[in-house]
Amino acid sequence: MPVQVIRFDETPNPNALKCVLDGQVSDRPRSFRTPEEASTDPLAGALFSIRGVNNVLINGDWITIGKTPDADWKSVKSGVEKTLSDHTS
């Protein structure tokens, strides 16, 4: 069953959001600052394919997504939801 976003929480950083999920996506913290670092992690790699994403932290039942200042949160959120649907079933 795909994991879905329950809610997006703001963080002190206006270019980062915490995505609270309805299921586990990791049994340990995984942090990626570049697409190259995420190249061996299917979920992180897919999240980096979303336009504007520039860092990813995956831990248990949440993911924090960082975006470039010019990226639109609406499209990033939509991309995260689609990616989770496609990569967590």
Summary of the structure (lengths in Angstrom):
residues: 89
radius of gyration: 11.6
end to end distance: 4.7
largest distance: 33.3
contacts: 254
relative contact order: 0.26
helix: 25%
strand: 31%
